Amino acid sequence: MMSKVKISQVRSTIGRPEVQKRTIKALGLGKINKSVEVELTPQVNGMINKVNHLVSVTEI
């Protein structure tokens, strides 16, 4: 079983490249302080790495 993580958006996507905005949307975020709980798959891990300056991640 994969571990679960809580991803919270902590910074705005204003002025960021379109790719980063789409990655935030794909993670289920979009507003500051919004959080989602997801399984930590290699795909999700890659998305987190691309926008790690905009989100905070905690293991559940």
C-alpha distance matrix in Angstrom:
0.0 3.8 6.5 9.3 12.8 16.2 18.6 22.3 25.2 27.9 30.5 32.3 32.1 35.9 37.4 34.2 33.8 32.9 29.8 28.4 29.4 27.5 24.4 24.6 25.2 22.2 19.9 21.6 24.0 27.7 29.4 29.6 27.6 25.4 21.7 18.5 14.9 12.5 9.0 9.8 10.1 13.1 15.3 14.9 15.3 18.5 19.8 19.4 21.3 24.1 24.8 23.9 27.5 27.2 24.0 22.5 18.8 17.4 14.0 13.1
3.8 0.0 3.8 6.6 9.7 13.2 15.3 19.0 21.9 24.5 26.9 28.8 28.5 32.3 33.8 30.5 30.3 29.5 26.4 24.9 26.0 24.3 21.0 21.2 22.1 19.2 16.8 18.8 20.9 24.6 26.3 26.4 24.6 22.5 18.8 15.8 12.4 9.7 6.1 6.0 6.9 10.0 12.2 11.4 11.6 14.9 16.2 15.7 17.6 20.4 21.1 20.1 23.8 23.5 20.4 19.0 15.3 14.3 11.3 11.1
6.5 3.8 0.0 3.8 6.7 10.3 12.8 16.4 19.5 21.9 24.6 26.8 27.0 30.8 32.4 29.3 29.6 29.1 26.2 24.2 25.2 24.0 20.6 20.3 21.5 19.1 16.1 17.9 19.5 23.2 24.4 24.0 21.9 20.2 16.4 13.9 10.4 8.6 5.9 5.7 8.3 11.3 13.4 11.6 11.3 15.0 15.9 14.6 16.7 19.6 19.8 18.3 21.8 21.5 18.1 16.2 12.4 10.9 7.6 7.4
9.3 6.6 3.8 0.0 3.8 7.0 9.7 13.2 16.5 19.0 21.9 24.0 24.3 28.1 30.0 27.2 27.6 27.0 24.5 22.2 22.8 21.8 18.6 17.7 18.7 16.8 13.5 14.8 16.2 19.9 21.0 20.7 18.5 16.6 12.8 10.2 6.6 5.5 4.4 5.6 9.0 12.2 13.3 10.7 11.1 14.8 14.8 13.2 16.0 18.6 18.1 16.8 20.0 19.2 15.6 13.9 10.3 8.9 6.3 5.6
12.8 9.7 6.7 3.8 0.0 3.8 6.3 9.8 13.0 15.3 18.3 20.6 21.2 24.9 26.8 24.1 24.9 24.6 22.2 19.6 20.3 19.8 16.5 15.2 16.8 15.3 11.7 13.1 13.8 17.3 18.1 17.4 15.3 13.8 10.1 8.3 5.6 5.6 6.3 6.2 10.0 12.5 13.2 9.9 9.9 13.4 12.9 10.7 13.5 16.1 15.1 13.6 16.6 15.7 12.0 10.1 6.6 5.6 4.4 5.4
16.2 13.2 10.3 7.0 3.8 0.0 3.8 6.5 10.1 12.4 15.6 17.9 18.9 22.5 24.8 22.4 23.7 23.4 21.6 18.6 18.8 18.8 15.8 13.7 15.2 14.6 10.8 11.4 11.4 14.7 14.9 14.1 11.6 10.2 6.6 5.6 4.4 6.6 9.0 9.4 12.9 15.2 15.2 11.5 11.9 15.0 13.6 11.1 14.3 16.3 14.4 13.0 15.4 13.8 10.0 8.2 5.7 5.2 6.2 6.7
18.6 15.3 12.8 9.7 6.3 3.8 0.0 3.8 6.8 9.4 12.2 14.3 15.2 18.8 21.0 18.6 20.0 19.8 18.1 15.0 15.1 15.5 12.6 10.3 12.3 12.1 8.4 9.3 8.5 11.6 12.1 11.3 9.6 8.3 5.4 5.4 6.4 7.8 10.5 10.3 13.2 14.8 14.1 10.3 10.8 13.1 11.0 8.4 11.8 13.2 10.9 9.9 12.1 10.2 6.6 5.8 4.7 6.7 8.8 10.3
22.3 19.0 16.4 13.2 9.8 6.5 3.8 0.0 3.8 6.2 9.3 11.6 13.1 16.5 19.1 17.2 19.2 19.3 18.3 14.9 14.5 15.6 13.3 10.2 12.3 13.3 9.9 9.9 7.7 9.9 9.3 7.8 5.9 5.6 4.2 6.6 8.9 11.1 14.1 14.1 16.9 18.3 17.2 13.5 13.9 15.7 13.2 10.5 13.5 14.3 11.2 10.4 11.3 8.7 5.4 5.3 6.5 8.5 11.5 12.8
25.2 21.9 19.5 16.5 13.0 10.1 6.8 3.8 0.0 3.8 5.9 7.8 9.5 12.7 15.4 13.8 16.0 16.3 15.8 12.2 11.6 13.4 11.7 8.2 10.7 12.5 9.9 9.9 6.6 7.5 6.8 5.1 5.3 5.8 6.6 9.1 12.0 13.7 16.7 16.4 18.7 19.5 17.9 14.5 15.0 15.9 12.9 10.7 13.3 13.1 9.5 9.4 9.4 6.0 4.3 6.5 9.0 11.7 14.9 16.5
27.9 24.5 21.9 19.0 15.3 12.4 9.4 6.2 3.8 0.0 3.8 7.0 9.8 12.5 14.9 13.9 16.8 17.8 17.6 13.9 13.5 16.0 14.4 11.2 13.9 16.0 13.5 13.6 10.2 10.2 8.5 5.3 5.7 8.2 9.4 12.4 15.1 16.9 19.8 19.1 21.5 22.1 20.8 17.5 17.3 18.1 15.4 12.8 14.6 14.5 10.7 9.9 8.6 5.7 5.2 6.6 10.1 12.7 16.3 18.1
30.5 26.9 24.6 21.9 18.3 15.6 12.2 9.3 5.9 3.8 0.0 3.8 6.7 9.0 11.2 10.5 13.8 15.1 15.5 11.9 11.5 14.6 13.7 10.8 13.6 16.1 14.4 14.6 11.1 9.9 8.6 6.1 8.4 10.5 12.3 15.0 17.9 19.3 22.1 21.2 23.2 23.2 21.6 18.6 18.5 18.5 15.6 13.5 14.8 13.8 10.0 10.1 7.7 4.8 6.8 9.4 12.9 16.0 19.5 21.5
32.3 28.8 26.8 24.0 20.6 17.9 14.3 11.6 7.8 7.0 3.8 0.0 3.8 5.5 8.4 8.4 11.7 12.8 14.0 10.7 9.4 12.9 12.9 10.1 12.2 15.3 14.4 14.3 10.7 8.4 7.4 6.3 9.8 11.2 13.7 16.2 19.4 20.7 23.6 23.0 24.5 24.5 22.4 19.6 20.1 19.6 16.3 15.0 16.4 14.6 11.0 12.3 10.1 7.0 9.4 12.6 15.8 19.0 22.3 24.2
32.1 28.5 27.0 24.3 21.2 18.9 15.2 13.1 9.5 9.8 6.7 3.8 0.0 3.8 6.2 5.3 8.2 9.0 10.4 7.5 6.0 9.7 10.3 8.2 10.3 13.3 13.3 13.5 10.5 8.0 8.7 9.0 12.5 13.0 15.1 16.9 20.0 20.6 23.3 22.6 23.6 23.2 20.7 18.4 19.1 18.0 14.6 14.2 15.3 12.8 9.8 12.1 10.4 7.6 10.5 14.1 16.9 20.4 23.4 25.4
35.9 32.3 30.8 28.1 24.9 22.5 18.8 16.5 12.7 12.5 9.0 5.5 3.8 0.0 3.8 5.5 8.7 9.8 12.3 10.2 8.5 12.2 13.5 11.8 13.2 16.5 16.8 16.8 13.7 10.7 10.8 11.2 14.9 15.7 18.3 20.3 23.6 24.3 27.1 26.4 27.3 26.8 24.2 22.1 22.8 21.4 18.2 17.9 18.7 15.9 13.1 15.4 13.2 10.8 13.9 17.4 20.5 23.9 27.0 29.0
37.4 33.8 32.4 30.0 26.8 24.8 21.0 19.1 15.4 14.9 11.2 8.4 6.2 3.8 0.0 3.8 6.7 8.9 11.5 10.1 9.4 13.0 14.4 13.5 15.2 18.0 18.7 19.3 16.5 13.8 14.3 14.5 18.2 19.0 21.3 23.0 26.1 26.4 28.9 27.8 28.3 27.3 24.8 23.1 23.4 21.6 18.6 18.6 18.7 15.6 13.5 15.9 13.5 12.1 15.7 19.2 22.2 25.8 28.8 31.1
34.2 30.5 29.3 27.2 24.1 22.4 18.6 17.2 13.8 13.9 10.5 8.4 5.3 5.5 3.8 0.0 3.8 6.5 8.2 6.5 6.8 10.3 11.1 10.8 13.0 15.3 15.9 17.1 14.7 12.6 13.9 14.2 17.5 17.9 19.6 20.9 23.7 23.6 25.8 24.5 24.8 23.7 21.1 19.7 19.9 17.9 15.0 15.2 15.2 11.9 10.1 12.9 11.0 9.9 13.4 17.0 19.7 23.4 26.2 28.7
33.8 30.3 29.6 27.6 24.9 23.7 20.0 19.2 16.0 16.8 13.8 11.7 8.2 8.7 6.7 3.8 0.0 3.8 5.4 5.5 6.6 9.0 10.2 11.2 12.9 14.6 15.9 17.5 15.8 14.2 16.2 17.0 20.2 20.1 21.4 22.1 24.6 23.9 25.8 24.3 24.1 22.6 19.8 19.0 19.4 16.8 14.2 15.3 15.0 11.3 10.6 13.9 12.9 12.2 15.3 19.0 21.1 24.9 27.4 29.8
32.9 29.5 29.1 27.0 24.6 23.4 19.8 19.3 16.3 17.8 15.1 12.8 9.0 9.8 8.9 6.5 3.8 0.0 3.8 5.4 5.0 6.2 8.6 10.0 10.7 12.3 14.4 15.6 14.5 12.9 15.5 17.2 20.3 19.5 20.8 21.0 23.6 22.8 24.7 23.7 23.2 22.0 18.8 18.1 19.3 16.7 13.8 15.6 15.9 12.2 11.7 15.4 15.1 13.7 16.2 19.9 21.7 25.4 27.6 29.7
29.8 26.4 26.2 24.5 22.2 21.6 18.1 18.3 15.8 17.6 15.5 14.0 10.4 12.3 11.5 8.2 5.4 3.8 0.0 3.8 5.5 5.2 6.2 8.8 10.0 10.4 12.5 14.5 14.0 13.3 16.4 17.8 20.4 19.3 19.9 19.7 21.7 20.5 21.9 20.7 19.9 18.4 15.3 14.9 15.9 13.2 10.5 12.7 12.9 9.2 9.6 13.4 13.9 13.0 15.0 18.5 19.7 23.4 25.2 27.5
28.4 24.9 24.2 22.2 19.6 18.6 15.0 14.9 12.2 13.9 11.9 10.7 7.5 10.2 10.1 6.5 5.5 5.4 3.8 0.0 3.8 5.4 5.0 6.3 8.7 9.7 10.7 12.7 11.5 10.9 13.5 14.4 16.9 16.2 16.9 17.1 19.3 18.5 20.3 18.9 18.8 17.6 14.8 13.6 14.3 12.1 9.0 10.2 10.7 7.2 6.3 10.1 10.4 9.2 11.3 14.9 16.5 20.2 22.3 24.7
29.4 26.0 25.2 22.8 20.3 18.8 15.1 14.5 11.6 13.5 11.5 9.4 6.0 8.5 9.4 6.8 6.6 5.0 5.5 3.8 0.0 3.8 5.5 5.2 6.4 8.7 10.1 11.1 9.6 8.1 11.0 12.7 15.5 14.5 15.7 16.1 18.9 18.5 20.8 20.2 20.3 19.7 16.6 15.1 16.4 14.7 11.2 12.3 13.7 10.6 8.9 12.5 12.4 10.1 12.1 15.8 17.5 21.0 23.3 25.2
27.5 24.3 24.0 21.8 19.8 18.8 15.5 15.6 13.4 16.0 14.6 12.9 9.7 12.2 13.0 10.3 9.0 6.2 5.2 5.4 3.8 0.0 3.8 5.4 5.0 6.1 8.7 9.9 9.8 9.3 12.9 15.0 17.4 15.6 16.3 15.8 18.2 17.1 19.2 18.8 18.3 17.8 14.3 13.3 15.3 13.5 10.1 12.2 13.9 10.9 10.3 13.9 14.8 12.7 13.8 17.2 18.2 21.6 23.3 24.9
24.4 21.0 20.6 18.6 16.5 15.8 12.6 13.3 11.7 14.4 13.7 12.9 10.3 13.5 14.4 11.1 10.2 8.6 6.2 5.0 5.5 3.8 0.0 3.8 5.4 5.0 6.3 8.8 8.9 9.7 13.0 14.5 16.3 14.5 14.4 13.7 15.6 14.3 16.1 15.3 15.0 14.4 11.2 9.8 11.6 10.0 6.4 8.5 10.3 7.9 7.4 10.8 12.4 10.7 11.2 14.4 14.9 18.3 19.9 21.7
24.6 21.2 20.3 17.7 15.2 13.7 10.3 10.2 8.2 11.2 10.8 10.1 8.2 11.8 13.5 10.8 11.2 10.0 8.8 6.3 5.2 5.4 3.8 0.0 3.8 5.5 5.2 6.6 5.4 6.2 9.3 10.8 12.5 10.8 11.2 11.1 13.7 13.3 15.8 15.5 16.0 16.2 13.3 10.9 12.7 12.0 8.2 8.8 11.4 9.5 7.4 10.2 11.4 8.6 8.8 12.1 13.1 16.4 18.5 20.1
25.2 22.1 21.5 18.7 16.8 15.2 12.3 12.3 10.7 13.9 13.6 12.2 10.3 13.2 15.2 13.0 12.9 10.7 10.0 8.7 6.4 5.0 5.4 3.8 0.0 3.8 5.4 5.1 5.3 5.8 9.5 12.1 13.9 11.4 12.0 11.4 14.1 13.7 16.4 16.8 17.0 17.6 14.3 12.3 14.9 14.3 10.6 11.8 14.6 12.7 11.1 14.0 15.1 12.2 12.2 15.2 15.9 18.8 20.5 21.6
22.2 19.2 19.1 16.8 15.3 14.6 12.1 13.3 12.5 16.0 16.1 15.3 13.3 16.5 18.0 15.3 14.6 12.3 10.4 9.7 8.7 6.1 5.0 5.5 3.8 0.0 3.8 5.3 7.4 9.2 12.8 15.0 16.1 13.4 12.9 11.3 13.1 11.7 13.8 14.1 13.8 14.4 11.0 9.4 12.4 11.9 8.5 10.6 13.4 12.0 11.3 14.1 16.1 13.8 13.2 15.7 15.6 18.3 19.4 20.4
19.9 16.8 16.1 13.5 11.7 10.8 8.4 9.9 9.9 13.5 14.4 14.4 13.3 16.8 18.7 15.9 15.9 14.4 12.5 10.7 10.1 8.7 6.3 5.2 5.4 3.8 0.0 3.8 5.6 8.7 11.6 13.2 13.6 10.9 9.7 7.9 9.6 8.6 11.1 11.4 12.1 13.1 10.4 7.6 10.4 10.9 7.6 8.4 11.9 11.3 10.1 12.0 14.3 11.9 10.4 12.4 12.0 14.6 15.7 16.7
21.6 18.8 17.9 14.8 13.1 11.4 9.3 9.9 9.9 13.6 14.6 14.3 13.5 16.8 19.3 17.1 17.5 15.6 14.5 12.7 11.1 9.9 8.8 6.6 5.1 5.3 3.8 0.0 3.8 6.9 9.6 11.9 12.1 8.8 8.3 6.8 9.4 9.5 12.7 14.0 15.0 16.6 13.9 11.1 14.0 14.7 11.4 11.8 15.4 14.7 12.9 14.7 16.4 13.4 11.9 13.8 13.7 15.8 17.1 17.5
24.0 20.9 19.5 16.2 13.8 11.4 8.5 7.7 6.6 10.2 11.1 10.7 10.5 13.7 16.5 14.7 15.8 14.5 14.0 11.5 9.6 9.8 8.9 5.4 5.3 7.4 5.6 3.8 0.0 3.8 6.1 8.2 9.0 6.2 6.9 7.2 10.7 11.6 15.0 15.7 17.1 18.4 15.9 12.8 15.0 15.6 12.0 11.6 14.9 14.1 11.4 13.0 14.0 10.6 9.4 11.8 12.6 15.1 17.2 17.9
27.7 24.6 23.2 19.9 17.3 14.7 11.6 9.9 7.5 10.2 9.9 8.4 8.0 10.7 13.8 12.6 14.2 12.9 13.3 10.9 8.1 9.3 9.7 6.2 5.8 9.2 8.7 6.9 3.8 0.0 3.8 6.9 9.1 7.3 9.5 10.7 14.3 15.4 18.8 19.3 20.5 21.4 18.7 15.9 17.9 17.9 14.1 13.9 16.7 15.2 12.2 14.3 14.3 10.6 10.7 13.6 15.3 18.0 20.4 21.3
29.4 26.3 24.4 21.0 18.1 14.9 12.1 9.3 6.8 8.5 8.6 7.4 8.7 10.8 14.3 13.9 16.2 15.5 16.4 13.5 11.0 12.9 13.0 9.3 9.5 12.8 11.6 9.6 6.1 3.8 0.0 3.8 6.4 5.6 9.0 11.4 15.2 17.0 20.5 21.1 22.9 24.0 21.6 18.5 20.0 20.4 16.8 15.8 18.6 17.4 14.0 15.2 14.7 10.8 10.8 13.2 15.4 17.8 20.7 21.4
29.6 26.4 24.0 20.7 17.4 14.1 11.3 7.8 5.1 5.3 6.1 6.3 9.0 11.2 14.5 14.2 17.0 17.2 17.8 14.4 12.7 15.0 14.5 10.8 12.1 15.0 13.2 11.9 8.2 6.9 3.8 0.0 3.8 5.5 8.7 11.9 15.4 17.5 21.0 21.1 23.3 24.3 22.4 19.0 19.9 20.6 17.3 15.5 17.9 17.2 13.5 13.9 12.8 9.2 9.1 11.0 13.7 16.0 19.2 20.3
27.6 24.6 21.9 18.5 15.3 11.6 9.6 5.9 5.3 5.7 8.4 9.8 12.5 14.9 18.2 17.5 20.2 20.3 20.4 16.9 15.5 17.4 16.3 12.5 13.9 16.1 13.6 12.1 9.0 9.1 6.4 3.8 0.0 3.8 6.3 10.0 13.2 15.9 19.4 19.8 22.5 23.9 22.4 18.8 19.6 20.9 17.9 15.7 18.4 18.4 14.8 14.5 14.0 10.7 9.2 9.8 12.0 13.5 16.7 17.3
25.4 22.5 20.2 16.6 13.8 10.2 8.3 5.6 5.8 8.2 10.5 11.2 13.0 15.7 19.0 17.9 20.1 19.5 19.3 16.2 14.5 15.6 14.5 10.8 11.4 13.4 10.9 8.8 6.2 7.3 5.6 5.5 3.8 0.0 3.8 7.0 10.6 13.2 16.9 17.9 20.3 22.0 20.3 16.8 18.2 19.6 16.5 14.8 18.0 17.9 14.7 14.9 15.2 11.7 9.8 10.7 12.0 13.5 16.1 16.3
21.7 18.8 16.4 12.8 10.1 6.6 5.4 4.2 6.6 9.4 12.3 13.7 15.1 18.3 21.3 19.6 21.4 20.8 19.9 16.9 15.7 16.3 14.4 11.2 12.0 12.9 9.7 8.3 6.9 9.5 9.0 8.7 6.3 3.8 0.0 3.8 6.9 9.9 13.5 14.5 17.3 19.3 18.0 14.3 15.7 17.7 15.0 13.1 16.5 17.2 14.3 14.0 15.2 12.3 9.4 9.3 9.5 10.5 12.6 12.7
18.5 15.8 13.9 10.2 8.3 5.6 5.4 6.6 9.1 12.4 15.0 16.2 16.9 20.3 23.0 20.9 22.1 21.0 19.7 17.1 16.1 15.8 13.7 11.1 11.4 11.3 7.9 6.8 7.2 10.7 11.4 11.9 10.0 7.0 3.8 0.0 3.8 6.4 10.1 11.8 14.3 16.8 15.5 11.9 13.8 16.1 13.6 12.3 16.0 16.8 14.7 14.7 16.7 14.0 11.0 10.9 9.9 10.6 11.7 11.4
14.9 12.4 10.4 6.6 5.6 4.4 6.4 8.9 12.0 15.1 17.9 19.4 20.0 23.6 26.1 23.7 24.6 23.6 21.7 19.3 18.9 18.2 15.6 13.7 14.1 13.1 9.6 9.4 10.7 14.3 15.2 15.4 13.2 10.6 6.9 3.8 0.0 3.8 7.1 9.3 12.2 15.2 14.5 11.1 12.8 15.7 14.1 12.7 16.3 17.8 16.2 15.8 18.3 16.2 12.8 12.0 9.7 9.5 9.4 8.5
12.5 9.7 8.6 5.5 5.6 6.6 7.8 11.1 13.7 16.9 19.3 20.7 20.6 24.3 26.4 23.6 23.9 22.8 20.5 18.5 18.5 17.1 14.3 13.3 13.7 11.7 8.6 9.5 11.6 15.4 17.0 17.5 15.9 13.2 9.9 6.4 3.8 0.0 3.8 6.3 8.6 11.8 11.2 8.1 10.3 13.2 12.0 11.3 14.8 16.4 15.6 15.4 18.5 16.9 13.7 13.2 10.6 10.8 10.0 9.7
9.0 6.1 5.9 4.4 6.3 9.0 10.5 14.1 16.7 19.8 22.1 23.6 23.3 27.1 28.9 25.8 25.8 24.7 21.9 20.3 20.8 19.2 16.1 15.8 16.4 13.8 11.1 12.7 15.0 18.8 20.5 21.0 19.4 16.9 13.5 10.1 7.1 3.8 0.0 3.8 5.9 9.5 9.9 7.8 9.4 12.6 12.5 12.1 15.0 17.1 17.0 16.7 20.1 19.1 16.0 15.2 12.0 11.9 10.0 9.9
9.8 6.0 5.7 5.6 6.2 9.4 10.3 14.1 16.4 19.1 21.2 23.0 22.6 26.4 27.8 24.5 24.3 23.7 20.7 18.9 20.2 18.8 15.3 15.5 16.8 14.1 11.4 14.0 15.7 19.3 21.1 21.1 19.8 17.9 14.5 11.8 9.3 6.3 3.8 0.0 3.8 6.7 8.0 5.9 6.2 9.7 10.5 9.7 12.0 14.6 15.0 14.3 18.0 17.6 14.7 13.9 10.6 10.9 9.2 10.4
10.1 6.9 8.3 9.0 10.0 12.9 13.2 16.9 18.7 21.5 23.2 24.5 23.6 27.3 28.3 24.8 24.1 23.2 19.9 18.8 20.3 18.3 15.0 16.0 17.0 13.8 12.1 15.0 17.1 20.5 22.9 23.3 22.5 20.3 17.3 14.3 12.2 8.6 5.9 3.8 0.0 3.8 5.3 5.2 6.1 8.6 10.0 10.5 12.3 14.4 15.7 15.7 19.5 19.3 16.8 16.6 13.7 14.5 12.9 14.1
13.1 10.0 11.3 12.2 12.5 15.2 14.8 18.3 19.5 22.1 23.2 24.5 23.2 26.8 27.3 23.7 22.6 22.0 18.4 17.6 19.7 17.8 14.4 16.2 17.6 14.4 13.1 16.6 18.4 21.4 24.0 24.3 23.9 22.0 19.3 16.8 15.2 11.8 9.5 6.7 3.8 0.0 3.8 5.6 5.0 6.2 8.7 9.8 10.5 12.5 14.6 14.7 18.5 18.9 17.1 17.2 14.7 16.1 14.9 16.9
15.3 12.2 13.4 13.3 13.2 15.2 14.1 17.2 17.9 20.8 21.6 22.4 20.7 24.2 24.8 21.1 19.8 18.8 15.3 14.8 16.6 14.3 11.2 13.3 14.3 11.0 10.4 13.9 15.9 18.7 21.6 22.4 22.4 20.3 18.0 15.5 14.5 11.2 9.9 8.0 5.3 3.8 0.0 3.8 5.4 5.2 6.4 8.8 10.0 11.0 13.0 14.0 17.6 17.5 16.0 16.9 14.9 16.9 16.4 18.1
14.9 11.4 11.6 10.7 9.9 11.5 10.3 13.5 14.5 17.5 18.6 19.6 18.4 22.1 23.1 19.7 19.0 18.1 14.9 13.6 15.1 13.3 9.8 10.9 12.3 9.4 7.6 11.1 12.8 15.9 18.5 19.0 18.8 16.8 14.3 11.9 11.1 8.1 7.8 5.9 5.2 5.6 3.8 0.0 3.8 5.4 5.1 6.2 8.6 10.0 10.9 11.6 15.2 14.7 12.7 13.5 11.4 13.5 13.3 15.1
15.3 11.6 11.3 11.1 9.9 11.9 10.8 13.9 15.0 17.3 18.5 20.1 19.1 22.8 23.4 19.9 19.4 19.3 15.9 14.3 16.4 15.3 11.6 12.7 14.9 12.4 10.4 14.0 15.0 17.9 20.0 19.9 19.6 18.2 15.7 13.8 12.8 10.3 9.4 6.2 6.1 5.0 5.4 3.8 0.0 3.8 5.5 5.1 6.3 8.8 10.2 9.9 13.7 14.1 12.2 12.4 10.3 12.4 12.2 14.8
18.5 14.9 15.0 14.8 13.4 15.0 13.1 15.7 15.9 18.1 18.5 19.6 18.0 21.4 21.6 17.9 16.8 16.7 13.2 12.1 14.7 13.5 10.0 12.0 14.3 11.9 10.9 14.7 15.6 17.9 20.4 20.6 20.9 19.6 17.7 16.1 15.7 13.2 12.6 9.7 8.6 6.2 5.2 5.4 3.8 0.0 3.8 5.4 5.1 6.4 9.0 9.7 13.2 13.9 13.0 14.1 12.8 15.5 15.8 18.4
19.8 16.2 15.9 14.8 12.9 13.6 11.0 13.2 12.9 15.4 15.6 16.3 14.6 18.2 18.6 15.0 14.2 13.8 10.5 9.0 11.2 10.1 6.4 8.2 10.6 8.5 7.6 11.4 12.0 14.1 16.8 17.3 17.9 16.5 15.0 13.6 14.1 12.0 12.5 10.5 10.0 8.7 6.4 5.1 5.5 3.8 0.0 3.8 5.4 5.2 6.6 8.4 11.6 11.3 10.6 12.5 11.8 15.0 15.8 18.2
19.4 15.7 14.6 13.2 10.7 11.1 8.4 10.5 10.7 12.8 13.5 15.0 14.2 17.9 18.6 15.2 15.3 15.6 12.7 10.2 12.3 12.2 8.5 8.8 11.8 10.6 8.4 11.8 11.6 13.9 15.8 15.5 15.7 14.8 13.1 12.3 12.7 11.3 12.1 9.7 10.5 9.8 8.8 6.2 5.1 5.4 3.8 0.0 3.8 5.4 5.4 5.4 9.1 9.1 7.6 8.9 8.3 11.6 12.9 15.7
21.3 17.6 16.7 16.0 13.5 14.3 11.8 13.5 13.3 14.6 14.8 16.4 15.3 18.7 18.7 15.2 15.0 15.9 12.9 10.7 13.7 13.9 10.3 11.4 14.6 13.4 11.9 15.4 14.9 16.7 18.6 17.9 18.4 18.0 16.5 16.0 16.3 14.8 15.0 12.0 12.3 10.5 10.0 8.6 6.3 5.1 5.4 3.8 0.0 3.8 5.6 5.1 8.5 10.0 9.6 10.7 10.4 13.7 15.0 18.2
24.1 20.4 19.6 18.6 16.1 16.3 13.2 14.3 13.1 14.5 13.8 14.6 12.8 15.9 15.6 11.9 11.3 12.2 9.2 7.2 10.6 10.9 7.9 9.5 12.7 12.0 11.3 14.7 14.1 15.2 17.4 17.2 18.4 17.9 17.2 16.8 17.8 16.4 17.1 14.6 14.4 12.5 11.0 10.0 8.8 6.4 5.2 5.4 3.8 0.0 3.8 5.9 8.2 9.2 10.0 12.3 12.9 16.4 18.1 21.0
24.8 21.1 19.8 18.1 15.1 14.4 10.9 11.2 9.5 10.7 10.0 11.0 9.8 13.1 13.5 10.1 10.6 11.7 9.6 6.3 8.9 10.3 7.4 7.4 11.1 11.3 10.1 12.9 11.4 12.2 14.0 13.5 14.8 14.7 14.3 14.7 16.2 15.6 17.0 15.0 15.7 14.6 13.0 10.9 10.2 9.0 6.6 5.4 5.6 3.8 0.0 3.8 5.4 5.5 6.6 9.5 10.9 14.7 17.0 19.8
23.9 20.1 18.3 16.8 13.6 13.0 9.9 10.4 9.4 9.9 10.1 12.3 12.1 15.4 15.9 12.9 13.9 15.4 13.4 10.1 12.5 13.9 10.8 10.2 14.0 14.1 12.0 14.7 13.0 14.3 15.2 13.9 14.5 14.9 14.0 14.7 15.8 15.4 16.7 14.3 15.7 14.7 14.0 11.6 9.9 9.7 8.4 5.4 5.1 5.9 3.8 0.0 3.8 5.4 5.3 7.0 8.4 12.1 14.6 17.8
27.5 23.8 21.8 20.0 16.6 15.4 12.1 11.3 9.4 8.6 7.7 10.1 10.4 13.2 13.5 11.0 12.9 15.1 13.9 10.4 12.4 14.8 12.4 11.4 15.1 16.1 14.3 16.4 14.0 14.3 14.7 12.8 14.0 15.2 15.2 16.7 18.3 18.5 20.1 18.0 19.5 18.5 17.6 15.2 13.7 13.2 11.6 9.1 8.5 8.2 5.4 3.8 0.0 3.8 5.9 8.0 10.7 14.2 17.2 20.3
27.2 23.5 21.5 19.2 15.7 13.8 10.2 8.7 6.0 5.7 4.8 7.0 7.6 10.8 12.1 9.9 12.2 13.7 13.0 9.2 10.1 12.7 10.7 8.6 12.2 13.8 11.9 13.4 10.6 10.6 10.8 9.2 10.7 11.7 12.3 14.0 16.2 16.9 19.1 17.6 19.3 18.9 17.5 14.7 14.1 13.9 11.3 9.1 10.0 9.2 5.5 5.4 3.8 0.0 3.8 7.2 10.2 13.8 17.0 19.6
24.0 20.4 18.1 15.6 12.0 10.0 6.6 5.4 4.3 5.2 6.8 9.4 10.5 13.9 15.7 13.4 15.3 16.2 15.0 11.3 12.1 13.8 11.2 8.8 12.2 13.2 10.4 11.9 9.4 10.7 10.8 9.1 9.2 9.8 9.4 11.0 12.8 13.7 16.0 14.7 16.8 17.1 16.0 12.7 12.2 13.0 10.6 7.6 9.6 10.0 6.6 5.3 5.9 3.8 0.0 3.8 6.6 10.1 13.3 15.8
22.5 19.0 16.2 13.9 10.1 8.2 5.8 5.3 6.5 6.6 9.4 12.6 14.1 17.4 19.2 17.0 19.0 19.9 18.5 14.9 15.8 17.2 14.4 12.1 15.2 15.7 12.4 13.8 11.8 13.6 13.2 11.0 9.8 10.7 9.3 10.9 12.0 13.2 15.2 13.9 16.6 17.2 16.9 13.5 12.4 14.1 12.5 8.9 10.7 12.3 9.5 7.0 8.0 7.2 3.8 0.0 3.8 6.8 10.3 13.0
18.8 15.3 12.4 10.3 6.6 5.7 4.7 6.5 9.0 10.1 12.9 15.8 16.9 20.5 22.2 19.7 21.1 21.7 19.7 16.5 17.5 18.2 14.9 13.1 15.9 15.6 12.0 13.7 12.6 15.3 15.4 13.7 12.0 12.0 9.5 9.9 9.7 10.6 12.0 10.6 13.7 14.7 14.9 11.4 10.3 12.8 11.8 8.3 10.4 12.9 10.9 8.4 10.7 10.2 6.6 3.8 0.0 3.8 6.8 9.7
17.4 14.3 10.9 8.9 5.6 5.2 6.7 8.5 11.7 12.7 16.0 19.0 20.4 23.9 25.8 23.4 24.9 25.4 23.4 20.2 21.0 21.6 18.3 16.4 18.8 18.3 14.6 15.8 15.1 18.0 17.8 16.0 13.5 13.5 10.5 10.6 9.5 10.8 11.9 10.9 14.5 16.1 16.9 13.5 12.4 15.5 15.0 11.6 13.7 16.4 14.7 12.1 14.2 13.8 10.1 6.8 3.8 0.0 3.8 6.5
14.0 11.3 7.6 6.3 4.4 6.2 8.8 11.5 14.9 16.3 19.5 22.3 23.4 27.0 28.8 26.2 27.4 27.6 25.2 22.3 23.3 23.3 19.9 18.5 20.5 19.4 15.7 17.1 17.2 20.4 20.7 19.2 16.7 16.1 12.6 11.7 9.4 10.0 10.0 9.2 12.9 14.9 16.4 13.3 12.2 15.8 15.8 12.9 15.0 18.1 17.0 14.6 17.2 17.0 13.3 10.3 6.8 3.8 0.0 3.8
13.1 11.1 7.4 5.6 5.4 6.7 10.3 12.8 16.5 18.1 21.5 24.2 25.4 29.0 31.1 28.7 29.8 29.7 27.5 24.7 25.2 24.9 21.7 20.1 21.6 20.4 16.7 17.5 17.9 21.3 21.4 20.3 17.3 16.3 12.7 11.4 8.5 9.7 9.9 10.4 14.1 16.9 18.1 15.1 14.8 18.4 18.2 15.7 18.2 21.0 19.8 17.8 20.3 19.6 15.8 13.0 9.7 6.5 3.8 0.0
